[in-house]
Amino acid sequence: MTDQSPSSPRRSGGRAARRALRAAPLATDKRPVHAGLRGGQLRVLSDLDIANIHEAALTALEHIGLADAPPSGIEILTRAGAILGEDGRIRFPRALVEDMLAVACKDVTLCGRDPGNDLHLQGTKVHYGTAGAAVHMVDVEGRNYRESTVQDLYDAARITDQLDNLHFLQRPMVCRDIADNYEMDLNTVYACTRGTTKHIGVSFTEADYVAGALEMLHMIAGDEDTWRARPFVSNTNCFVVPPMKFATDACRVMEACIEGGMPVLLLSAGMAGATAPSPIAGAIVQAVAECLAGVVYVNAIKPGHPAIFGTWPFGLDLRTGAMSVGSGEQALLTAGCAQMHHFYGIPGGAAAGASDAKLPDMQAGWEQMCSNVMAGLSGLNMVYEAAGMHASLLGFCHESLILGDDLIGQALRCVRGIEVTEETLALDVMRTTCLGDGDKAGVGHYLGAAQTLTRMESDYVYPTLGDRMSPKEWAEKDKPDLLQKATARKLELLAAPSSAAFNPALDSAIRARFTIHLPP
Amino acid sequence: MTDQSPSSPRRSGGRAARRALRAAPLATDKRPVHAGLRGGQLRVLSDLDIANIHEAALTALEHIGLADAPPSGIEILTRAGAILGEDGRIRFPRALVEDMLAVACKDVTLCGRDPGNDLHLQGTKVHYGTAGAAVHMVDVEGRNYRESTVQDLYDAARITDQLDNLHFLQRPMVCRDIADNYEMDLNTVYACTRGTTKHIGVSFTEADYVAGALEMLHMIAGDEDTWRARPFVSNTNCFVVPPMKFATDACRVMEACIEGGMPVLLLSAGMAGATAPSPIAGAIVQAVAECLAGVVYVNAIKPGHPAIFGTWPFGLDLRTGAMSVGSGEQALLTAGCAQMHHFYGIPGGAAAGASDAKLPDMQAGWEQMCSNVMAGLSGLNMVYEAAGMHASLLGFCHESLILGDDLIGQALRCVRGIEVTEETLALDVMRTTCLGDGDKAGVGHYLGAAQTLTRMESDYVYPTLGDRMSPKEWAEKDKPDLLQKATARKLELLAAPSSAAFNPALDSAIRARFTIHLPP
């Protein structure tokens, strides 16, 4: 083989190749942060606290139990050993809970359509992604809230697909432009799947819709077996209506999803002070009790089915009764839940990174970072709502999603932590720098040290949009505005071709079979 | 005594009193957060990591030592047992370091002129405050950087005085309108002291200036004995020029301050990758080594003199060589240092809460929260630069300072943590809410529960300026802008009378003795 070969990539010369390499993003294994870094350095609960919360949750399940299971659920749960009371509530003997915890899936893989995007939930591994059911889009330039559409959802998927620090796309907003719920659910699957090869979370409104969605997913996967081997969409089941009631319809959806081979998120979203006890500890107890009931439910249907322990207690502004998600209390609720997941050894998730602010302003920044970094440091497996979420979950914002990637990059850097080794303790470098080496005097600074240069890419996370200029340089560059930069980047990301696009034949087949609202 | 008494406050009726009570701030002991909450839930270093860092620091002191001590310092240190090498460096046998750690002050009280503002530094108690040496003021409305003045400094002191979550005022900016350094230092003391009764930190340029400053402080205190009994100003000593050199002049300033009864902050501000090793661990090693040298220095002069272990390593953007303080690496540097302080059992401080952003935007919010909340959760005694600091320490912003109070309030809520008790586990409340009580059915929500109502003020931190409105309400209220609200609050705070104002006789006496630039 020579350089004369017309097909040789070397024809263009080494320089171009090096230039391309430098312009390309860092290879995954060279990146300073990535999906699945291990947290756990933060422990807001002591071991005794955890034991007390566990004990209280078991007591609640045994004595209070849950109302409103569907007939199918009553059958499934009582067959497993739960007790149906005369008051219609199902109570859970602690031995039943313990037995089901023993068989529950401890190591959930959430597949991406691209296997490189698979998430391995286990231990204290941390993953960040979107989630929610916002009904508004935040228009940053117009400072406006408008109804969210399927195009907005598709754009969010396309953007998320290209952001390194967003590891999954759970549907963050509702397609308000699709009136029919069945069509909305199917188009949600379509828009998310066409937009990203990362793992996707959706939430079906009714059990009857699941069959249609599975049919579409089998088409996208190729066939049912391929889908079942690597299900790249999971379902969020709001299977309880706190306090301590099953959500009858959502339970039926869950049964259908399990049947269809779809991983499930057992989501309990109580609000501390409204639908959950006001103290943080009590809100965690109730969320844990409800999710334990879910673990029994899932494993009674299919032992070891992949399910995520979704304790999502939210805060409340008790002065107004309005939901509040940006507070320190919220960060503690989520961090405490992460520790309960580790106690059970079951993959878990909770909400963090959402803001009460209406726009991506300074408040949004501090609120999003507070719960995001604490969730990561607590080793939360799935950090839901981690970017783009405003107005206490009512509004989603593409610019904020993009800025969230920078924000989460720094949070992940914190999760990665401090490596203490002989090399990083740097005594030798310090000695040479201060005292010199042989005849050479010490230079008195580390700027040119080999260690500094070799570690500058592997140790430091550089912001994409975050600004580090001096005031002088900033003024010379016409004082760039963070939000305007985010809008420009949004347009750039949306102009790029989608890595997840369907081939035309598949797209036509889907369109022939289903009513698809998004243009081809 | 009857209601007829003309001087009785009850004449105005109970209703007005209740109204006044409700409008007044919460009594200190009722507040959900306050100075001195205990952190330590976050441990970014393992016990082995800490031991290794300690060992490396001792080795650095023994083998590398520090250059450039002033003659007085050489005399003080060698008399204590340090060794002056032929290369002019002073090396520290580990037994000397250990002996001085044994006599060092473990429990520093930083006094406020109002004793209610005293800070008790000990264990993992956390306090937030300003600091820095910014040369610019950030004009938010004009998006402009201009030189900072003594009036700006006084205003910062007045604002800090009125913010609950700022526990001390260390001079955050330099009075660029005072050309003479002596006058600048004296006017800094004057402006800070006249602006707040919280503890104040300053930094003297030359040893000769200390006498004049002490004279002013004696006048403000009443006399020298009163000053020495409760010194309400401490001095920041940048006593080293990293790597591993004493700052000759600053050492002489330190000696004068100790002589004058002033607590000192032993500040080592290396930049990882430039004046300190690039790895986080190495930067901490060097900062610890330098501060241990400071502990020996101080305690060799006066055993047990109050000194704060000021490991302030900063980050660097290695792509440009510019300082960077808003990164995850910065948060880790600071959190790791806090653990080293606890290891030595000596009160310590470090920098957190500063931003690289030029304005109080979303980036500023996430950067300020990241390091602030991690510093608090690590149990850092003194969190310096916690509010108002922009452009990698070059710019200070009053609006950002005010918003920082909200931000730190939430960080403090996280530091307070989760109380797990029988009451907060809330099983009884859960049972009554779900199952009812006797004949009464359960209401199915917690909004009216006695527990919810009694804890709504003591458990939850409500933002002052942070927005929690629904999009609808927000639109109806003309979409209030966070920064405009902060500017309005700034004007309100600056219009209030100063709690720290000098009586006219004292002010005249100070003005007769010193050149004071601030108008009366």
Chai-1 contact restraints between the chains, C-beta under 6 A:
chainA,res_idxA,chainB,res_idxB,connection_type,confidence,min_distance_angstrom,max_distance_angstrom,comment,restraint_id
A,Q41,B,L42,contact,1.0,0.0,6.0,A-B,restraint_1
A,Q41,B,R43,contact,1.0,0.0,6.0,A-B,restraint_2
A,Q41,B,V44,contact,1.0,0.0,6.0,A-B,restraint_3
A,L42,B,Q41,contact,1.0,0.0,6.0,A-B,restraint_4
A,L42,B,L42,contact,1.0,0.0,6.0,A-B,restraint_5
A,R43,B,Q41,contact,1.0,0.0,6.0,A-B,restraint_6
A,V44,B,Q41,contact,1.0,0.0,6.0,A-B,restraint_7
A,V44,B,G417,contact,1.0,0.0,6.0,A-B,restraint_8
A,V44,B,I418,contact,1.0,0.0,6.0,A-B,restraint_9
A,D49,B,V420,contact,1.0,0.0,6.0,A-B,restraint_10
A,N52,B,V420,contact,1.0,0.0,6.0,A-B,restraint_11
A,A56,B,L425,contact,1.0,0.0,6.0,A-B,restraint_12
A,A56,B,L427,contact,1.0,0.0,6.0,A-B,restraint_13
A,A60,B,M430,contact,1.0,0.0,6.0,A-B,restraint_14
A,I64,B,R431,contact,1.0,0.0,6.0,A-B,restraint_15
A,I64,B,C434,contact,1.0,0.0,6.0,A-B,restraint_16
A,R143,B,K479,contact,1.0,0.0,6.0,A-B,restraint_17
A,Y145,B,P471,contact,1.0,0.0,6.0,A-B,restraint_18
A,P243,B,T433,contact,1.0,0.0,6.0,A-B,restraint_19
A,P243,B,C434,contact,1.0,0.0,6.0,A-B,restraint_20
A,M244,B,C434,contact,1.0,0.0,6.0,A-B,restraint_21
A,G273,B,Y446,contact,1.0,0.0,6.0,A-B,restraint_22
A,G273,B,T452,contact,1.0,0.0,6.0,A-B,restraint_23
A,A274,B,H445,contact,1.0,0.0,6.0,A-B,restraint_24
A,A274,B,L447,contact,1.0,0.0,6.0,A-B,restraint_25
A,T275,B,H445,contact,1.0,0.0,6.0,A-B,restraint_26
A,P277,B,A426,contact,1.0,0.0,6.0,A-B,restraint_27
A,P277,B,V429,contact,1.0,0.0,6.0,A-B,restraint_28
A,P277,B,Y446,contact,1.0,0.0,6.0,A-B,restraint_29
A,S278,B,Y446,contact,1.0,0.0,6.0,A-B,restraint_30
A,S278,B,Q451,contact,1.0,0.0,6.0,A-B,restraint_31
A,S278,B,T452,contact,1.0,0.0,6.0,A-B,restraint_32
A,S278,B,R455,contact,1.0,0.0,6.0,A-B,restraint_33
A,P279,B,T424,contact,1.0,0.0,6.0,A-B,restraint_34
A,P279,B,A426,contact,1.0,0.0,6.0,A-B,restraint_35
A,I280,B,I418,contact,1.0,0.0,6.0,A-B,restraint_36
A,A281,B,I418,contact,1.0,0.0,6.0,A-B,restraint_37
A,A281,B,V420,contact,1.0,0.0,6.0,A-B,restraint_38
A,A281,B,T424,contact,1.0,0.0,6.0,A-B,restraint_39
A,A281,B,L425,contact,1.0,0.0,6.0,A-B,restraint_40
A,G282,B,T424,contact,1.0,0.0,6.0,A-B,restraint_41
A,G282,B,L425,contact,1.0,0.0,6.0,A-B,restraint_42
A,G282,B,A426,contact,1.0,0.0,6.0,A-B,restraint_43
A,V285,B,L425,contact,1.0,0.0,6.0,A-B,restraint_44
A,D317,B,R468,contact,1.0,0.0,6.0,A-B,restraint_45
A,L318,B,M456,contact,1.0,0.0,6.0,A-B,restraint_46
A,L318,B,Y460,contact,1.0,0.0,6.0,A-B,restraint_47
A,S324,B,R468,contact,1.0,0.0,6.0,A-B,restraint_48
A,G328,B,Q410,contact,1.0,0.0,6.0,A-B,restraint_49
A,G328,B,R413,contact,1.0,0.0,6.0,A-B,restraint_50
A,G328,B,C414,contact,1.0,0.0,6.0,A-B,restraint_51
A,G328,B,V461,contact,1.0,0.0,6.0,A-B,restraint_52
A,A331,B,C414,contact,1.0,0.0,6.0,A-B,restraint_53
A,L332,B,I418,contact,1.0,0.0,6.0,A-B,restraint_54
A,G336,B,I418,contact,1.0,0.0,6.0,A-B,restraint_55
A,D356,B,R468,contact,1.0,0.0,6.0,A-B,restraint_56
A,A357,B,D467,contact,1.0,0.0,6.0,A-B,restraint_57
A,K358,B,W474,contact,1.0,0.0,6.0,A-B,restraint_58
A,P360,B,M362,contact,1.0,0.0,6.0,A-B,restraint_59
A,D361,B,M362,contact,1.0,0.0,6.0,A-B,restraint_60
A,D361,B,L482,contact,1.0,0.0,6.0,A-B,restraint_61
A,M362,B,P360,contact,1.0,0.0,6.0,A-B,restraint_62
A,M362,B,D361,contact,1.0,0.0,6.0,A-B,restraint_63
A,M362,B,A364,contact,1.0,0.0,6.0,A-B,restraint_64
A,M362,B,G365,contact,1.0,0.0,6.0,A-B,restraint_65
A,M362,B,L403,contact,1.0,0.0,6.0,A-B,restraint_66
A,Q363,B,G466,contact,1.0,0.0,6.0,A-B,restraint_67
A,Q363,B,L482,contact,1.0,0.0,6.0,A-B,restraint_68
A,A364,B,M362,contact,1.0,0.0,6.0,A-B,restraint_69
A,G365,B,M362,contact,1.0,0.0,6.0,A-B,restraint_70
A,G365,B,G365,contact,1.0,0.0,6.0,A-B,restraint_71
A,G365,B,W366,contact,1.0,0.0,6.0,A-B,restraint_72
A,W366,B,G365,contact,1.0,0.0,6.0,A-B,restraint_73
A,W366,B,M369,contact,1.0,0.0,6.0,A-B,restraint_74
A,W366,B,L407,contact,1.0,0.0,6.0,A-B,restraint_75
A,M369,B,W366,contact,1.0,0.0,6.0,A-B,restraint_76
A,M369,B,M369,contact,1.0,0.0,6.0,A-B,restraint_77
A,M369,B,C370,contact,1.0,0.0,6.0,A-B,restraint_78
A,C370,B,M369,contact,1.0,0.0,6.0,A-B,restraint_79
A,C370,B,V373,contact,1.0,0.0,6.0,A-B,restraint_80
A,C370,B,Q410,contact,1.0,0.0,6.0,A-B,restraint_81
A,V373,B,C370,contact,1.0,0.0,6.0,A-B,restraint_82
A,A391,B,P471,contact,1.0,0.0,6.0,A-B,restraint_83
A,L394,B,P471,contact,1.0,0.0,6.0,A-B,restraint_84
A,L403,B,M362,contact,1.0,0.0,6.0,A-B,restraint_85
A,L407,B,W366,contact,1.0,0.0,6.0,A-B,restraint_86
A,Q410,B,G328,contact,1.0,0.0,6.0,A-B,restraint_87
A,Q410,B,C370,contact,1.0,0.0,6.0,A-B,restraint_88
A,R413,B,G328,contact,1.0,0.0,6.0,A-B,restraint_89
A,C414,B,G328,contact,1.0,0.0,6.0,A-B,restraint_90
A,C414,B,A331,contact,1.0,0.0,6.0,A-B,restraint_91
A,G417,B,V44,contact,1.0,0.0,6.0,A-B,restraint_92
A,I418,B,V44,contact,1.0,0.0,6.0,A-B,restraint_93
A,I418,B,I280,contact,1.0,0.0,6.0,A-B,restraint_94
A,I418,B,A281,contact,1.0,0.0,6.0,A-B,restraint_95
A,I418,B,L332,contact,1.0,0.0,6.0,A-B,restraint_96
A,I418,B,G336,contact,1.0,0.0,6.0,A-B,restraint_97
A,V420,B,D49,contact,1.0,0.0,6.0,A-B,restraint_98
A,V420,B,N52,contact,1.0,0.0,6.0,A-B,restraint_99
A,V420,B,A281,contact,1.0,0.0,6.0,A-B,restraint_100
A,T424,B,P279,contact,1.0,0.0,6.0,A-B,restraint_101
A,T424,B,A281,contact,1.0,0.0,6.0,A-B,restraint_102
A,T424,B,G282,contact,1.0,0.0,6.0,A-B,restraint_103
A,L425,B,A56,contact,1.0,0.0,6.0,A-B,restraint_104
A,L425,B,A281,contact,1.0,0.0,6.0,A-B,restraint_105
A,L425,B,G282,contact,1.0,0.0,6.0,A-B,restraint_106
A,L425,B,V285,contact,1.0,0.0,6.0,A-B,restraint_107
A,A426,B,P277,contact,1.0,0.0,6.0,A-B,restraint_108
A,A426,B,P279,contact,1.0,0.0,6.0,A-B,restraint_109
A,A426,B,G282,contact,1.0,0.0,6.0,A-B,restraint_110
A,L427,B,A56,contact,1.0,0.0,6.0,A-B,restraint_111
A,V429,B,P277,contact,1.0,0.0,6.0,A-B,restraint_112
A,M430,B,A60,contact,1.0,0.0,6.0,A-B,restraint_113
A,R431,B,I64,contact,1.0,0.0,6.0,A-B,restraint_114
A,T433,B,P243,contact,1.0,0.0,6.0,A-B,restraint_115
A,C434,B,I64,contact,1.0,0.0,6.0,A-B,restraint_116
A,C434,B,P243,contact,1.0,0.0,6.0,A-B,restraint_117
A,C434,B,M244,contact,1.0,0.0,6.0,A-B,restraint_118
A,H445,B,A274,contact,1.0,0.0,6.0,A-B,restraint_119
A,H445,B,T275,contact,1.0,0.0,6.0,A-B,restraint_120
A,Y446,B,G273,contact,1.0,0.0,6.0,A-B,restraint_121
A,Y446,B,P277,contact,1.0,0.0,6.0,A-B,restraint_122
A,Y446,B,S278,contact,1.0,0.0,6.0,A-B,restraint_123
A,L447,B,A274,contact,1.0,0.0,6.0,A-B,restraint_124
A,Q451,B,S278,contact,1.0,0.0,6.0,A-B,restraint_125
A,T452,B,G273,contact,1.0,0.0,6.0,A-B,restraint_126
A,T452,B,S278,contact,1.0,0.0,6.0,A-B,restraint_127
A,R455,B,S278,contact,1.0,0.0,6.0,A-B,restraint_128
A,M456,B,L318,contact,1.0,0.0,6.0,A-B,restraint_129
A,Y460,B,L318,contact,1.0,0.0,6.0,A-B,restraint_130
A,G466,B,Q363,contact,1.0,0.0,6.0,A-B,restraint_131
A,D467,B,A357,contact,1.0,0.0,6.0,A-B,restraint_132
A,R468,B,D317,contact,1.0,0.0,6.0,A-B,restraint_133
A,R468,B,S324,contact,1.0,0.0,6.0,A-B,restraint_134
A,R468,B,D356,contact,1.0,0.0,6.0,A-B,restraint_135
A,P471,B,Y145,contact,1.0,0.0,6.0,A-B,restraint_136
A,P471,B,A391,contact,1.0,0.0,6.0,A-B,restraint_137
A,P471,B,L394,contact,1.0,0.0,6.0,A-B,restraint_138
A,W474,B,K358,contact,1.0,0.0,6.0,A-B,restraint_139
A,K479,B,R143,contact,1.0,0.0,6.0,A-B,restraint_140
A,L482,B,D361,contact,1.0,0.0,6.0,A-B,restraint_141
A,L482,B,Q363,contact,1.0,0.0,6.0,A-B,restraint_142
